[in-house]
Amino acid sequence: MTRNDPEKPKNVENYCSYPSRRVQKPVPEENTEADSRPSITYLFWHAKHFEHFHYLYKLARDCENRVEKLKQSKDLANRMPEDVVIKIGLVGNFTKDSVKLISKRSGQSRVSEDQHIWKAHPLVCFLSGAPQQSSLSKKNVKNVLRNEKACHRILIQSNYCCDKTDEADDFIISVSQDKDQIEEIITSCIEEPLQHMLQKWSEDLKLDHLRGSASDVIAEIEAIRKKLVSNNSINTEVDPSLPNSSTKTVLPGNVKDYLFGRSDVNSFGLWSNSSFKVFVKRATNVKELTDELITLNKDFFQKYQLDIEMKNWAEMQTMIKGDDVQSKDKATGINIKRGSEIPTMMQGNSIHSKDGVAGTLGGFVTKTNNDQKIYALTCNHLFPKENERAYTHDFEEIGASVFTTRDRGCDFAAIEIKESYSDSCDVAFRRDDKKKTNANVYSDSLENVNIVHKIGATTDVTNGIIVSPEFYFKVTDESTRENVFLVKGTAKKFSERGDSGSLVFCRPNRIKQNYVDVVGMVYANDLTLYDDDDADNDDPADQKKMKSKLPEGSWEEGTYNNEVKAKNEPSSSECDYPYKDNNTASGISQDTNGVSFCCRIHTALKLFEENQGDDFELKFKNDLSSSWPVSSSSSESED
């Protein structure tokens, strides 16, 4: 904190400083030294103008609720405020244009009494022009920066002033007038308190008396930490319009083929990027299977801890009968200006089949060479056949299914919007804060993708952590499902009934948050683990008991996997099972509760394109104005 900062109340010391009760104005430093020290001017920016920081701040604030609940803390005064402003000190030869190197939005010279000032206050010095034209020498500037209290001291030099022979300075970060580098440095500075805070939370929750119940929250904290600039290789130069390469699976092919070939293996996959889980039948010889796998691929199992569990999965698809669905205004969650009309259909609305079964319209794609050809994306189990009519929540027809598939692990359908209805569709993609943005299809491995979001007709926006970036399971002895990943919600379940078809997306690891990567589609939720203890139990009463636990609508065609027989007794949160402590190596009863199944969207779209012909290519809307050809700073477009 600089010496001109007002004294802060103790109850907000961890996160923010408060302005005085009067409106603050920029206060220049008094010249107290003989060498006439230059004055410092303070400007304030709303946190949303530093998009990377703002996104992570909101994630951390949401996570804080769960941290404090686990710690049983009742200290509400020290909680993170809903929003903050960023205070930056400026010194040297700066102009209005040069200040825009910090942010394209102009900083404010004052802050109101109800605003919270973030704890990190970088000090930025501009050194430009020929030495004889500048009132500041480089030596003088560096002395000023060293003597000031600031989280980071940043020296921005013009090309004229840059000197390659200049000695390195451990206290000062020197940078040329490169906007991307400046934004990254300042973002790293203001994210530093988040880094310390997240680290402290993680350490607190790893204490012995909390560790057992805190695994999900610890995973959430680590996922947020990985996205911090200081922990991430931020790429400010890669054009997001460039197509991704084909998916590279992490699981070796010989391991996958071997496990699919065993009749006693139910499912398997990567788990939390640190282990590899195999779910087997109770008759399995675990030691023999372990030895076989390690012999098969020793290198893979040196990196991923092998965890074999005698369990099975049931997937319950997230469609719902049409009475209990969101209204379109509630589903969108968007503030509509007076006198404007909301589009009839948009990302996150409910979509209905002729039978009244409802899911979610995940989003729209168009043909790359014809924006008037619009296709709504949703799930196969809502529209299992082609030429089925699709309807809005009030049963107005919008089009018909032209493609639907369950191949290659997908659960996907495309609805061609009829021409007379196309003007009623908002084809823009919206991110987790409901602002319009550009969208890219992400086809790489999900191993390094941690935090994801979706907008569903029932649960609206939810955040989640990918707990398994690659998951494989048998639908029947002859049929397998691949291209699947598992997501677990943070504050609540990632999906509920009626959310089938929601597109799953993630923010980019870039300072500019001007697009999203679409990674998949939700098609099932409430995954339940089943013990194989009662594998020979054919009691019809038990079958009826298990069926009664499934969600309404989950017994439509394809809803329930054939490999999970009704004779298996469910071991969900409503049914205790005798081996839940002894039979699991990593707390499976906790870390699989409320998990959602998702299929990869790039695979589904590729199948759609192949089905329609050689000249058929699709894209999400990606032409919002930006410095990038296919990206958009949505915070600028809807401020």
C-alpha positions in Angstrom: 0.0 0.0 0.0 1.3 3.5 -0.8 1.7 6.0 2.0 -1.2 8.1 0.7 -3.7 5.2 1.2 -6.3 6.0 3.9 -6.3 3.8 6.9 -8.4 0.7 6.4 -10.9 -0.8 8.9 -9.5 -4.0 10.3 -12.5 -6.0 9.1 -11.6 -5.7 5.4 -7.8 -5.9 5.7 -7.6 -9.3 4.0 -9.0 -8.2 0.7 -9.6 -4.5 0.2 -8.9 -1.0 1.3 -11.7 1.5 1.8 -11.7 5.1 0.6 -12.3 7.7 3.2 -15.9 8.8 3.8 -15.3 11.7 1.5 -14.8 11.3 -2.3 -11.1 10.7 -3.0 -9.2 12.9 -5.5 -5.8 12.1 -7.0 -3.3 13.2 -4.5 0.2 14.1 -5.8 3.1 13.1 -3.6 4.8 16.0 -1.9 8.4 16.6 -3.0 10.3 16.0 0.2 13.7 15.2 -1.3 16.3 17.5 -2.7 16.2 16.0 -6.1 12.6 17.1 -6.7 10.8 13.8 -6.8 8.1 13.6 -9.4 4.5 13.5 -8.1 2.3 10.4 -8.3 -1.3 10.5 -9.7 -3.7 7.8 -8.8 -6.4 6.5 -11.1 -9.1 3.9 -10.5 -10.5 1.3 -12.8 -13.5 -1.0 -12.3 -12.3 -4.6 -12.0 -14.3 -5.7 -15.0 -11.8 -3.8 -17.2 -9.2 -6.3 -16.2 -11.2 -9.3 -17.5 -8.9 -12.1 -16.5 -8.7 -10.8 -12.9 -12.4 -10.1 -12.8 -13.3 -13.6 -13.9 -11.0 -15.3 -11.3 -12.1 -12.9 -8.6 -15.8 -14.0 -9.1 -14.7 -17.6 -9.1 -12.8 -17.1 -5.9 -15.6 -15.2 -4.2 -18.0 -18.0 -5.1 -15.6 -20.6 -3.7 -15.1 -18.6 -0.5 -18.7 -19.5 0.6 -17.8 -23.2 0.6 -14.4 -22.7 2.3 -16.0 -20.7 5.1 -18.8 -23.2 5.5 -16.3 -26.1 5.9 -14.3 -24.0 8.4 -17.6 -23.2 10.2 -16.6 -19.5 10.1 -19.2 -16.9 11.1 -17.0 -13.9 10.4 -19.0 -12.2 7.6 -17.1 -9.0 7.9 -14.0 -10.4 6.3 -15.7 -11.8 3.3 -14.7 -10.7 -0.2 -16.9 -7.8 -1.4 -19.1 -8.3 -4.4 -16.9 -6.1 -6.5 -13.7 -4.0 -6.3 -12.0 -1.2 -8.1 -8.3 -1.3 -9.1 -6.0 1.6 -7.9 -2.9 2.3 -10.0 -0.3 5.0 -9.4 1.1 6.8 -12.4 4.3 8.8 -12.6 6.4 10.3 -15.3 5.7 11.5 -18.8 2.2 10.0 -19.5 -0.7 11.2 -21.6 -4.2 10.1 -22.1 -3.2 7.9 -24.9 -0.3 6.3 -23.1 -2.5 5.5 -20.1 -4.6 3.4 -22.5 -1.7 1.0 -22.6 -2.9 -0.1 -19.2 -6.6 -0.4 -20.2 -8.6 0.7 -23.2 -11.0 2.3 -20.7 -9.9 5.6 -19.2 -9.3 5.4 -15.4 -11.4 7.5 -13.1 -9.8 10.2 -10.9 -12.1 9.5 -8.0 -13.9 6.7 -6.2 -17.2 6.9 -4.2 -17.4 6.0 -0.6 -19.2 2.7 -1.2 -16.6 1.3 -3.5 -14.0 -1.2 -2.3 -10.4 -0.7 -3.4 -8.5 -3.9 -4.1 -5.4 -4.5 -2.0 -2.8 -4.6 -4.8 -1.7 -1.1 -6.0 0.9 -1.3 -8.8 3.0 1.8 -9.5 3.5 2.6 -13.2 6.1 5.0 -14.5 6.2 6.2 -18.1 9.6 7.2 -19.5 9.4 8.5 -23.0 11.0 11.0 -25.4 14.6 11.9 -25.8 16.5 12.4 -22.6 17.0 16.1 -23.2 13.2 16.5 -23.6 12.4 14.6 -20.5 12.3 16.1 -17.0 13.1 12.6 -15.6 16.3 10.7 -15.9 16.2 6.9 -15.9 18.3 7.0 -12.7 15.9 9.4 -11.0 12.9 7.3 -12.1 14.3 4.1 -10.7 15.1 5.8 -7.4 11.5 7.0 -7.1 10.2 3.5 -7.9 12.5 1.8 -5.4 11.5 4.1 -2.6 7.7 3.7 -3.1 5.7 1.0 -1.5 3.8 -0.9 -4.2 3.1 -4.5 -5.0 4.8 -4.1 -8.3 6.9 -1.3 -9.8 6.6 -1.1 -13.5 8.7 1.0 -15.8 7.2 1.6 -19.3 9.8 2.9 -21.7 9.5 4.2 -25.2 11.6 2.5 -27.9 13.8 5.5 -27.8 14.5 5.1 -24.1 15.0 1.3 -24.2 18.6 0.4 -23.6 19.6 -3.2 -24.1 22.6 -2.7 -22.0 20.5 -1.4 -19.1 21.3 -3.3 -15.9 18.6 -5.7 -14.5 16.7 -4.5 -11.5 15.1 -7.0 -9.1 12.7 -4.4 -7.8 11.5 -2.9 -11.1 9.8 -4.5 -14.1 10.9 -2.8 -17.3 8.8 -3.2 -20.4 8.5 -1.4 -23.8 5.2 0.1 -24.9 3.7 -3.3 -25.7 0.1 -3.3 -24.6 -0.2 -7.1 -24.3 2.9 -7.3 -22.1 1.8 -4.4 -20.0 -1.7 -5.9 -19.4 -0.2 -9.2 -18.5 2.2 -7.6 -16.0 -0.5 -5.5 -14.3 -2.9 -8.5 -14.3 -0.2 -10.6 -12.6 0.2 -7.9 -10.0 -3.4 -7.5 -9.1 -3.9 -11.3 -9.0 -1.2 -11.7 -6.4 -3.5 -11.3 -3.4 -5.8 -13.9 -4.9 -2.8 -16.3 -5.2 -2.0 -15.8 -1.5 -5.6 -16.2 -0.4 -6.2 -19.4 -2.4 -3.0 -20.9 -1.1 -4.1 -20.1 2.5 -7.5 -21.7 1.9 -5.9 -24.8 0.5 -3.6 -25.1 3.5 -6.4 -24.6 6.0 -8.6 -27.3 4.3 -5.8 -29.8 4.3 -5.7 -30.0 8.0 -6.5 -33.4 9.3 -10.0 -32.6 10.7 -11.2 -31.1 7.4 -9.4 -33.0 4.7 -11.9 -35.8 4.4 -14.8 -33.6 3.6 -13.0 -30.9 1.7 -11.6 -32.8 -1.3 -14.1 -31.2 -3.8 -13.4 -27.7 -2.6 -9.6 -28.2 -2.5 -9.9 -29.4 -6.2 -11.9 -26.2 -7.0 -9.2 -24.0 -5.3 -6.4 -25.7 -7.3 -8.4 -25.3 -10.5 -8.7 -21.6 -9.9 -5.0 -21.3 -9.0 -4.0 -22.9 -12.2 -5.7 -20.1 -14.2 -3.8 -17.3 -12.4 -1.3 -15.5 -14.6 1.6 -16.4 -12.3 0.8 -20.1 -12.7 -0.1 -20.1 -16.3 1.7 -19.6 -19.6 -0.5 -16.8 -21.0 -0.3 -16.7 -24.7 -1.1 -13.2 -26.0 -0.1 -13.8 -29.6 -1.8 -17.0 -30.7 -4.8 -16.2 -33.0 -7.8 -18.2 -31.6 -9.2 -18.4 -35.1 -6.7 -21.0 -36.0 -8.2 -24.5 -35.9 -7.2 -26.9 -33.2 -5.6 -30.2 -34.2 -7.5 -33.4 -33.9 -8.1 -34.7 -30.4 -5.1 -36.3 -28.7 -6.3 -38.9 -26.2 -4.1 -39.3 -23.1 -5.1 -42.9 -22.5 -2.9 -45.3 -24.5 -4.7 -47.3 -27.1 -3.4 -50.7 -25.8 -4.8 -50.0 -22.3 -8.2 -48.9 -23.7 -8.5 -52.0 -26.0 -7.4 -54.3 -23.2 -10.0 -53.0 -20.7 -12.8 -52.9 -23.3 -12.0 -56.6 -24.1 -12.5 -57.7 -20.5 -16.1 -58.8 -19.6 -15.6 -57.9 -16.0 -14.8 -54.2 -16.6 -17.7 -51.8 -16.5 -16.0 -48.4 -17.1 -12.7 -46.6 -16.8 -11.1 -43.2 -17.2 -8.7 -40.5 -16.1 -9.6 -39.0 -12.8 -8.6 -35.5 -11.6 -5.5 -35.6 -13.8 -3.7 -37.7 -11.2 -5.2 -41.2 -11.2 -6.8 -43.7 -13.5 -10.0 -45.4 -12.2 -11.3 -48.8 -13.4 -14.7 -49.9 -12.3 -15.1 -53.6 -12.3 -17.5 -56.4 -11.2 -17.1 -58.0 -7.8 -15.8 -61.3 -9.1 -12.7 -59.5 -10.6 -9.3 -60.5 -9.4 -8.0 -57.0 -8.6 -4.4 -58.0 -8.1 -4.3 -59.9 -11.4 -5.8 -56.9 -13.3 -3.4 -54.5 -11.6 -0.4 -56.6 -12.6 -1.7 -57.0 -16.2 -2.2 -53.2 -16.6 1.1 -52.2 -15.2 2.9 -54.7 -17.4 1.0 -53.5 -20.4 2.1 -49.8 -20.0 4.5 -49.1 -17.2 5.2 -45.5 -18.3 1.5 -44.5 -18.2 0.9 -46.0 -14.7 4.0 -44.3 -13.3 2.2 -41.0 -14.1 -1.3 -42.0 -13.2 -2.1 -43.9 -10.0 -4.2 -47.0 -10.7 -7.4 -47.2 -8.7 -9.6 -50.2 -9.2 -13.1 -50.1 -7.7 -15.9 -52.7 -7.6 -18.6 -50.3 -8.8 -20.8 -49.6 -11.8 -22.4 -46.5 -13.2 -25.9 -45.5 -14.2 -26.4 -42.4 -16.3 -29.7 -40.6 -16.1 -30.5 -38.3 -19.0 -31.4 -34.8 -18.2 -34.7 -34.3 -20.0 -38.0 -33.5 -18.4 -41.6 -33.5 -19.1 -42.5 -30.1 -20.4 -44.6 -28.6 -17.6 -41.8 -27.7 -15.3 -39.5 -25.7 -17.5 -38.1 -22.2 -17.3 -40.0 -19.3 -18.9 -37.9 -17.7 -21.7 -37.3 -14.5 -19.6 -36.1 -16.5 -16.6 -34.0 -18.8 -18.7 -32.1 -16.0 -20.5 -31.4 -13.9 -17.4 -30.7 -10.9 -19.6 -31.7 -7.4 -18.8 -34.0 -6.3 -21.7 -34.1 -2.5 -22.4 -37.5 -1.0 -22.4 -39.2 -1.1 -25.8 -37.0 -3.9 -27.1 -38.1 -7.5 -27.7 -36.4 -10.6 -26.5 -35.7 -13.2 -29.2 -38.0 -16.2 -29.1 -35.1 -18.7 -29.0 -31.6 -18.3 -27.8 -28.8 -20.3 -26.0 -30.1 -21.9 -22.8 -33.8 -21.8 -23.7 -35.9 -25.0 -23.3 -36.7 -26.9 -26.5 -39.5 -29.5 -26.8 -40.2 -32.6 -28.9 -43.7 -33.5 -30.1 -44.2 -35.7 -27.0 -43.8 -32.7 -24.7 -40.4 -33.9 -23.4 -38.1 -30.9 -22.9 -34.4 -30.3 -22.8 -32.1 -27.3 -23.5 -31.3 -25.6 -26.8 -27.5 -25.5 -26.3 -26.7 -23.0 -28.9 -26.7 -22.3 -32.7 -24.3 -23.0 -35.5 -24.6 -21.8 -39.1 -23.1 -22.9 -42.4 -19.7 -21.2 -42.9 -20.8 -19.9 -46.3 -24.4 -19.1 -45.5 -25.4 -17.4 -42.2 -29.1 -17.9 -43.1 -28.8 -21.6 -42.6 -29.2 -21.9 -38.8 -29.1 -25.1 -36.8 -30.1 -25.4 -33.1 -28.0 -28.0 -31.1 -29.5 -30.3 -28.5 -29.5 -34.0 -27.5 -30.3 -37.2 -29.4 -32.5 -38.6 -26.6 -34.8 -35.6 -27.1 -34.9 -36.1 -30.9 -34.0 -39.7 -31.6 -35.2 -39.7 -35.2 -34.8 -37.3 -38.1 -37.6 -35.1 -39.3 -39.1 -34.7 -35.8 -40.6 -31.3 -35.2 -39.1 -29.1 -32.5 -41.1 -26.5 -30.5 -40.6 -23.6 -28.1 -41.8 -23.7 -24.5 -45.2 -22.5 -25.7 -45.2 -25.1 -28.5 -44.5 -22.8 -31.4 -42.8 -24.9 -34.1 -39.3 -23.7 -34.9 -38.0 -26.5 -37.3 -37.2 -30.2 -37.5 -34.3 -32.5 -36.7 -32.1 -33.1 -39.8 -29.4 -35.1 -38.0 -29.3 -37.1 -34.8 -26.7 -39.6 -33.6 -25.4 -41.8 -30.8 -22.3 -42.8 -32.7 -18.8 -42.4 -31.2 -20.1 -41.7 -27.7 -22.2 -38.7 -28.8 -25.8 -37.9 -27.8 -26.5 -35.2 -30.3 -29.2 -33.8 -32.6 -29.3 -30.8 -34.9 -32.6 -28.9 -35.6 -32.7 -26.9 -38.8 -34.5 -23.7 -38.1 -37.2 -23.0 -40.6 -36.7 -19.9 -42.7 -39.7 -18.1 -41.4 -38.4 -18.4 -37.8 -34.7 -17.5 -38.3 -35.2 -13.8 -37.5 -36.5 -14.9 -34.1 -33.3 -16.6 -33.2 -30.4 -14.9 -31.4 -27.5 -17.0 -32.7 -24.8 -15.3 -30.7 -23.0 -17.3 -28.1 -23.2 -16.2 -24.5 -20.6 -16.9 -21.8 -21.1 -17.5 -18.1 -21.9 -13.8 -17.4 -24.5 -13.8 -20.2 -22.5 -11.4 -22.3 -22.1 -12.1 -26.0 -18.8 -13.5 -27.2 -17.3 -15.4 -30.0 -17.1 -19.2 -29.8 -14.6 -21.7 -31.1 -14.9 -25.5 -31.3 -12.3 -27.0 -29.0 -10.9 -30.4 -30.1 -7.8 -30.8 -28.1 -7.4 -33.0 -25.0 -9.3 -31.8 -21.9 -6.5 -32.8 -19.6 -5.5 -29.2 -18.9 -9.1 -27.8 -19.0 -10.3 -27.5 -15.4 -13.1 -25.0 -15.0 -16.1 -25.1 -17.3 -19.6 -23.6 -17.5 -22.9 -24.2 -19.1 -26.3 -22.4 -19.5 -29.3 -24.8 -19.1 -33.0 -24.3 -19.3 -33.5 -25.6 -15.7 -30.4 -24.5 -13.7 -29.3 -21.6 -15.9 -25.6 -20.8 -15.5 -23.6 -23.3 -13.5 -19.8 -23.7 -12.9 -18.1 -27.1 -12.7 -14.8 -28.9 -12.5 -13.8 -31.6 -15.0 -13.2 -34.6 -12.8 -12.5 -37.0 -15.7 -11.3 -35.5 -19.0 -11.5 -39.0 -20.6 -14.1 -41.6 -19.6 -15.1 -44.8 -21.3 -17.8 -47.3 -20.5 -19.8 -50.2 -21.9 -23.4 -49.6 -22.9 -23.7 -53.3 -23.7 -21.2 -56.1 -24.3 -21.2 -55.2 -27.9 -21.4 -51.4 -27.6 -19.0 -48.9 -26.0 -19.1 -45.2 -25.4 -16.1 -42.9 -25.8 -15.5 -39.2 -26.3 -17.1 -38.6 -22.9 -16.0 -36.4 -20.0 -17.4 -36.0 -16.5 -18.1 -32.7 -14.8 -18.9 -32.0 -11.2 -20.6 -28.7 -10.2 -19.1 -26.4 -7.6 -21.9 -24.4 -5.8 -24.6 -26.9 -7.0 -25.1 -29.7 -9.4 -23.7 -29.0 -12.8 -27.0 -30.1 -14.4 -30.5 -31.1 -13.5 -33.5 -32.5 -15.4 -34.2 -30.4 -18.4 -30.6 -29.4 -19.0 -29.9 -32.0 -21.7 -28.3 -30.3 -24.7 -26.6 -27.5 -22.7 -23.2 -26.7 -24.3 -20.2 -26.9 -22.0 -17.6 -24.2 -22.5 -14.5 -22.7 -20.9 -12.7 -19.4 -20.8 -9.4 -19.0 -22.6 -6.1 -18.9 -20.9 -5.4 -15.4 -22.2 -5.5 -11.9 -20.7 -8.1 -10.9 -23.3 -11.3 -12.8 -22.5 -12.8 -12.2 -25.9 -14.0 -15.7 -26.9 -14.9 -19.1 -25.3 -13.9 -22.6 -26.3 -16.9 -24.9 -26.6 -15.8 -28.4 -25.4 -19.0 -30.5 -25.1 -22.6 -31.0 -24.4 -24.4 -32.2 -21.3 -26.5 -35.3 -21.9 -26.9 -37.1 -18.5 -26.7 -36.2 -14.8 -27.1 -37.7 -11.3 -24.6 -40.4 -12.1 -25.1 -43.2 -9.5 -22.6 -45.8 -8.5 -23.9 -49.3 -8.0 -22.4 -52.1 -6.0 -22.1 -55.5 -7.5 -22.9 -57.2 -4.2 -26.4 -58.1 -5.3 -25.5 -59.1 -8.9 -27.6 -62.3 -8.7 -30.6 -60.6 -7.1 -33.5 -61.0 -9.5 -36.2 -59.9 -7.0 -38.8 -57.9 -8.9 -39.4 -55.8 -5.7 -35.8 -54.7 -5.8 -36.0 -53.9 -9.5 -39.1 -51.7 -8.8 -37.4 -50.1 -5.9 -34.4 -49.1 -8.0 -36.6 -47.8 -10.8 -38.4 -45.5 -8.4 -35.2 -43.7 -7.6 -34.6 -42.6 -11.2 -35.7 -39.1 -12.3 -39.0 -38.6 -14.1 -38.6 -39.0 -17.8 -35.4 -41.0 -17.5 -37.0 -44.2 -18.9 -37.5 -42.8 -22.4 -35.6 -44.6 -25.2 -31.9 -44.9 -24.4 -32.2 -43.2 -21.1 -30.9 -46.0 -18.9 -27.8 -47.9 -19.8 -28.3 -51.6 -20.4 -25.2 -52.6 -18.6 -26.7 -51.5 -15.3 -29.3 -54.1 -14.6 -32.4 -53.4 -12.5 -31.2 -56.2 -10.2 -28.3 -54.0 -9.0 -29.1 -52.2 -5.8 -28.2 -48.4 -6.0 -25.6 -47.1 -3.6 -26.4 -43.4 -4.0 -26.7 -40.9 -1.2 -30.1 -42.3 -0.3 -28.8 -45.9 0.1 -25.9 -46.8 2.3 -23.6 -49.6 1.0 -21.5 -51.8 3.2 -18.1 -51.2 1.3 -18.1 -47.5 0.9 -15.2 -47.1 3.3 -13.2 -50.3 2.6 -13.8 -50.6 -1.1 -12.6 -47.2 -2.3 -9.1 -45.9 -2.4 -9.9 -42.2 -2.9 -13.3 -41.4 -1.5 -15.4 -42.4 -4.5 -18.6 -41.9 -2.6 -17.9 -38.2 -2.2 -16.1 -37.2 -5.4 -18.7 -38.8 -7.8 -21.8 -37.4 -6.1 -23.7 -35.1 -8.6 -21.5 -35.7 -11.6 -22.7 -34.9 -15.1 -21.9 -36.9 -18.3 -20.9 -34.8 -21.3 -20.0 -35.7 -24.9 -17.4 -33.9 -27.0 -19.0 -31.4 -29.3 -16.3 -31.4 -32.0 -16.9 -35.1 -32.6 -20.7 -34.5 -32.9 -20.3 -31.6 -35.3 -17.8 -33.6 -37.4 -20.4 -36.4 -37.8 -23.0 -33.9 -38.7 -20.8 -32.4 -41.4 -19.9 -35.8 -42.8 -23.5 -36.7 -42.9 -24.5 -33.7 -44.9 -21.8 -33.8 -47.6 -18.4 -32.6 -48.6 -19.1 -28.9 -48.9 -21.0 -28.7 -45.6 -19.1 -26.9 -42.9 -20.4 -25.4 -39.7 -19.3 -22.6 -37.3 -20.5 -20.9 -34.1 -21.0 -17.2 -34.5 -17.5 -15.7 -34.4 -17.6 -12.4 -36.2 -18.2 -9.9 -33.3 -16.0 -6.9 -33.7 -12.5 -7.2 -32.1 -8.9 -6.9 -32.9 -9.0 -10.6 -33.6 -10.9 -11.7 -36.7 -13.1 -14.1 -34.8 -13.2 -12.7 -31.3 -15.1 -10.2 -29.3 -14.5 -8.4 -26.0 -18.0 -9.0 -24.8 -17.6 -6.8 -21.8 -17.0 -3.9 -24.2 -20.0 -4.8 -26.3 -22.5 -4.9 -23.5 -21.1 -2.6 -20.8 
